[in-house]
């Protein structure tokens, strides 16, 4: 059994007496610690998503004024957009404990049981990728969310009996990249729902500047702009590019500063072009152009041609290509647009 940390308001490290024995998903500790370093700790530190942050602030202020339990909250949006950040900021703002779980790791109701029984009064249970909960786990969660109780079946056959266990009032914060895959009963149990969208360039530039200071390095305004505009509108990609360019700066600049030249060299080596397309993004476009004459082509056929799972294409590659107008989804399949041909320096075939 792994030990999952819970924290109180204002603490950067978990208290020993607040550590619960609950199962967790294995993660790379160093990456997790670095991610936590760059992640905002307070709602006022969250950049971008202004309307969402404003609405959440109202919800939190009203909850504190009533002295009540925060209603269940669903956060949906593309990967790397800040759902987990908000989910960790909210408990800090309320001064309550938080437990974190991953939907795919909860195989059976018994896996969810430790989280529910360990939930403190008004605490938060954050479930990432909540749309991937198994039906049995989801149904087990319903009475816990609605009535703060669970029914535990003991024994089999004629000797079976059910124990009703009352839980302390708590809040479920769910995060999903595919809100459409949530069942209607699950969606209806969330009092609040917020959609997070891609970030504006100005907000990403400020995120890059702020996180450069957290990483104890400096970055020029031009380099910050270059990193931000190639991050596909997501803070996670901006942070990843920033950390890679910092490696270049450590080796090439006496002061470790990320200059425009260093940022350009790093981005060129990382194969991230001026639009923010990575190698796999361009490979997707070239595959549809070369193998399927620009389309239309089905997702499965493209995936087989690239030897990449269809889910990876649909979740990680296609969203930015669609948003940038480089591909279109039609009833017959995916089609590469004229803008895509121009971007890769090719002429669109006629006929």
HELIX and SHEET records of a PDB file:
HELIX    1   1 UNK A   16  UNK A   18  5                                   3    
HELIX    2   2 UNK A   29  UNK A   38  1                                  10    
HELIX    3   3 UNK A   43  UNK A   45  5                                   3    
HELIX    4   4 UNK A   50  UNK A   66  1                                  17    
HELIX    5   5 UNK A   83  UNK A   94  1                                  12    
HELIX    6   6 UNK A  103  UNK A  105  5                                   3    
HELIX    7   7 UNK A  109  UNK A  118  1                                  10    
HELIX    8   8 UNK A  130  UNK A  132  5                                   3    
HELIX    9   9 UNK A  135  UNK A  147  1                                  13    
HELIX   10  10 UNK A  157  UNK A  159  5                                   3    
HELIX   11  11 UNK A  179  UNK A  181  5                                   3    
HELIX   12  12 UNK A  184  UNK A  188  1                                   5    
HELIX   13  13 UNK A  201  UNK A  214  1                                  14    
HELIX   14  14 UNK A  221  UNK A  229  1                                   9    
HELIX   15  15 UNK A  235  UNK A  252  1                                  18    
HELIX   16  16 UNK A  260  UNK A  269  1                                  10    
HELIX   17  17 UNK A  279  UNK A  291  1                                  13    
HELIX   18  18 UNK A  299  UNK A  306  1                                   8    
HELIX   19  19 UNK A  310  UNK A  312  1                                   3    
HELIX   20  20 UNK A  313  UNK A  317  3                                   5    
HELIX   21  21 UNK A  318  UNK A  323  1                                   6    
HELIX   22  22 UNK A  338  UNK A  343  1                                   6    
SHEET    1   A 2 UNK A   3  UNK A   4  0                                        
SHEET    2   A 2 UNK A  20  UNK A  21 -1                                        
SHEET    1   B 5 UNK A  98  UNK A 102  0                                        
SHEET    2   B 5 UNK A 123  UNK A 128  1                                        
SHEET    3   B 5 UNK A 170  UNK A 176  1                                        
SHEET    4   B 5 UNK A  73  UNK A  77  1                                        
SHEET    5   B 5 UNK A 192  UNK A 196  1                                        
SHEET    1   C 2 UNK A 149  UNK A 154  0                                        
SHEET    2   C 2 UNK A 161  UNK A 166 -1                                        
SHEET    1   D 3 UNK A 295  UNK A 297  0                                        
SHEET    2   D 3 UNK A 333  UNK A 336 -1                                        
SHEET    3   D 3 UNK A 327  UNK A 330 -1                                        
END                                                                             
